[in-house]
Amino acid sequence: MIKAVISGTGLYTPPATIDNDELVEAFNQYVEMYNLEHADAIERGETEALQPSSSAFIEKASGIKRRHVIDKTGIIDPKRMAPYIPERSNDEQSVQCDMAVVACNEALAQAGKTASDVDAVIVACSNLQRAYPAVSIEVQAALGIEGFAYDMNVACSSATFGLQAAVNSVESGSARAVLVVSPEICSGHLNFRERDSHFIFGDACTAILVEREEDTQPGHGFEILGTRLKTTFSNNIRNNFGFLNRADESGIGKPDKLFIQQGRKVFKEVSPLVAETIQSHLDSLSLAPGGLRRMWLHQANLNMNQLIARRVLGRDATEDEAPVILDEYANTSSAGSIIAFHKHKDDLISGDTGVICSFGAGYSIGSVVVRRR
Ligand SMILES: CC(C)(COP(=O)(O)OP(=O)(O)OC[C@H]1O[C@@H](n2cnc3c(N)ncnc32)[C@H](O)[C@@H]1OP(=O)(O)O)[C@@H](O)C(=O)NCCC(=O)NCCS
């Protein structure tokens, strides 16, 4: 039987960063401008005055300190509050493809492989910058990979769902090796004018190479012991942007055409589901939670991750056991748990077991249990 292993990971981090103070300053300038412009209506009680944001709230509520973004200037301009990412001609590589190529090349180098060793590319992320041709096929062409490619979207769980698809392809024999790439430009769908969530997201791209065990060097990479996917429908995280928007002009530009969530409800409903999913997945593999060396959790909220780790382990997890990258990256959607894995996997020793776990809109949860070879 063919067994799949993770033989390499890569990461593209945009150089520009915005810390909480810079983001809050821009937001509060926007609030002042808005309240001044609507002063009469506010005075008459017809419009509600906007409330300022605060860095202290952001760090306490989420654990986020800063985020990397593709474009900083547009986001912190209170008159714009959206990234400025110029459209490119059809002859140029797309932004997502640029990010993907960097991350994929690092994953290939880590595995000691080249494009000729790979048969498939899956671009798995929350937002695709166009409907078609598939971004994955563009990445495939840019890397010079034969075979096939496709895009998929399961919001924050895209990468772990993509991992399961890659494992299936490798273990069924339809591909020798598969790259799972998550180019997340979350600043493109974040409403920087919304106080409840303007601080949540950042941009990054991850890549994972999944290969046949027999094609890898003994002792290199991570054996994939199992994958477990879970979805259950919820309206608490939504983005109604879509190709039918033009069929009803009344909705164009409304806040629901960007990311919108009931954060408190998401926290309460998703945390127990995630803990249960990890526990039952470990149980099905005859692994005890106490034997877990590391949990690379989705990076949306520090308090949420601490709660989930506590439920799984039955005690508080140390930062070594459940590493945090959201302080530096914020929520990078499906890339988050993979960034944590990429940055915090090399110190594990042969036989160490860990779980990569994503969760988010859908709701969707993806659990991937791995063992250091
Ligand atoms: C979004 C999130 C950080 C908000 O934290 P929270 O503790 O739930 O905060 P709440 O939205 O309940 O707001 C608490 C208070 O802070 C205020 N507040 C909200 N945003 C604020 C801001 N930017 N600055 C200052 N105060 C703010 C609220 O108005 C509220 O005030 P009140 O108590 O007077 O009503 C948190 O709910 C979260 O991360 N949830 C999980 C989301 C998730 O994982 N989503 C997956 C996405 S892919």
The ligand as an SDF file (V2000), in Angstrom:
LIG
                    3D

 48 50  0  0  0  0  0  0  0  0999 V2000
  -13.6750   38.6430   17.0380 C   0  0  0  0  0  0  0  0  0  0  0  0
  -13.2580   38.4800   18.4860 C   0  0  0  0  0  0  0  0  0  0  0  0
  -11.7780   38.7620   18.6470 C   0  0  0  0  0  0  0  0  0  0  0  0
  -14.0330   39.4950   19.3310 C   0  0  0  0  0  0  0  0  0  0  0  0
  -13.7170   39.2990   20.6930 O   0  0  0  0  0  0  0  0  0  0  0  0
  -14.9140   39.2340   21.7860 P   0  0  0  0  0  0  0  0  0  0  0  0
  -14.2640   39.1000   23.0960 O   0  0  0  0  0  0  0  0  0  0  0  0
  -15.8620   38.1510   21.3660 O   0  0  0  0  0  0  0  0  0  0  0  0
  -15.5220   40.6680   21.6580 O   0  0  0  0  0  0  0  0  0  0  0  0
  -17.0350   41.1200   21.4150 P   0  0  0  0  0  0  0  0  0  0  0  0
  -17.2820   41.2000   19.9360 O   0  0  0  0  0  0  0  0  0  0  0  0
  -17.9680   40.3030   22.2270 O   0  0  0  0  0  0  0  0  0  0  0  0
  -16.9670   42.5850   21.9850 O   0  0  0  0  0  0  0  0  0  0  0  0
  -16.7150   42.8590   23.3550 C   0  0  0  0  0  0  0  0  0  0  0  0
  -16.8240   44.3510   23.5870 C   0  0  0  0  0  0  0  0  0  0  0  0
  -15.7370   45.0100   22.9320 O   0  0  0  0  0  0  0  0  0  0  0  0
  -16.2260   46.0020   22.0110 C   0  0  0  0  0  0  0  0  0  0  0  0
  -15.3820   46.0380   20.8230 N   0  0  0  0  0  0  0  0  0  0  0  0
  -15.5390   45.3200   19.6720 C   0  0  0  0  0  0  0  0  0  0  0  0
  -14.5600   45.6400   18.8100 N   0  0  0  0  0  0  0  0  0  0  0  0
  -13.7670   46.5640   19.4260 C   0  0  0  0  0  0  0  0  0  0  0  0
  -12.6190   47.2550   19.0440 C   0  0  0  0  0  0  0  0  0  0  0  0
  -12.0620   47.0640   17.8350 N   0  0  0  0  0  0  0  0  0  0  0  0
  -12.0600   48.1050   19.9170 N   0  0  0  0  0  0  0  0  0  0  0  0
  -12.6080   48.3120   21.1290 C   0  0  0  0  0  0  0  0  0  0  0  0
  -13.7100   47.6610   21.5540 N   0  0  0  0  0  0  0  0  0  0  0  0
  -14.2840   46.8010   20.7030 C   0  0  0  0  0  0  0  0  0  0  0  0
  -17.6480   45.5260   21.6830 C   0  0  0  0  0  0  0  0  0  0  0  0
  -18.4270   46.6340   21.2860 O   0  0  0  0  0  0  0  0  0  0  0  0
  -18.0930   44.9570   23.0070 C   0  0  0  0  0  0  0  0  0  0  0  0
  -18.4650   46.0240   23.8630 O   0  0  0  0  0  0  0  0  0  0  0  0
  -19.6480   45.8520   24.9550 P   0  0  0  0  0  0  0  0  0  0  0  0
  -19.1480   44.7870   25.8890 O   0  0  0  0  0  0  0  0  0  0  0  0
  -19.7230   47.2010   25.5590 O   0  0  0  0  0  0  0  0  0  0  0  0
  -20.8410   45.4350   24.1740 O   0  0  0  0  0  0  0  0  0  0  0  0
  -13.5540   37.0450   18.9860 C   0  0  0  0  0  0  0  0  0  0  0  0
  -14.9530   36.8730   19.1690 O   0  0  0  0  0  0  0  0  0  0  0  0
  -13.0730   35.9600   18.0520 C   0  0  0  0  0  0  0  0  0  0  0  0
  -11.9280   35.9220   17.6460 O   0  0  0  0  0  0  0  0  0  0  0  0
  -13.9380   34.9710   17.7890 N   0  0  0  0  0  0  0  0  0  0  0  0
  -13.5630   33.7950   17.0100 C   0  0  0  0  0  0  0  0  0  0  0  0
  -13.6070   34.1590   15.5910 C   0  0  0  0  0  0  0  0  0  0  0  0
  -13.0730   33.0900   14.7020 C   0  0  0  0  0  0  0  0  0  0  0  0
  -12.3490   32.1990   15.0640 O   0  0  0  0  0  0  0  0  0  0  0  0
  -13.4500   33.2170   13.4880 N   0  0  0  0  0  0  0  0  0  0  0  0
  -12.9630   32.3930   12.4720 C   0  0  0  0  0  0  0  0  0  0  0  0
  -12.7090   33.3270   11.4020 C   0  0  0  0  0  0  0  0  0  0  0  0
  -12.1040   32.5880   10.0390 S   0  0  0  0  0  0  0  0  0  0  0  0
  1  2  1  0
  2  3  1  0
  2  4  1  0
  2 36  1  0
  4  5  1  0
  5  6  1  0
  6  7  2  0
  6  8  1  0
  6  9  1  0
  9 10  1  0
 10 11  2  0
 10 12  1  0
 10 13  1  0
 13 14  1  0
 14 15  1  0
 15 16  1  0
 15 30  1  0
 16 17  1  0
 17 18  1  0
 17 28  1  0
 18 19  1  0
 18 27  1  0
 19 20  2  0
 20 21  1  0
 21 22  1  0
 21 27  2  0
 22 23  1  0
 22 24  2  0
 24 25  1  0
 25 26  2  0
 26 27  1  0
 28 29  1  0
 28 30  1  0
 30 31  1  0
 31 32  1  0
 32 33  2  0
 32 34  1  0
 32 35  1  0
 36 37  1  0
 36 38  1  0
 38 39  2  0
 38 40  1  0
 40 41  1  0
 41 42  1  0
 42 43  1  0
 43 44  2  0
 43 45  1  0
 45 46  1  0
 46 47  1  0
 47 48  1  0
M  END
$$$$
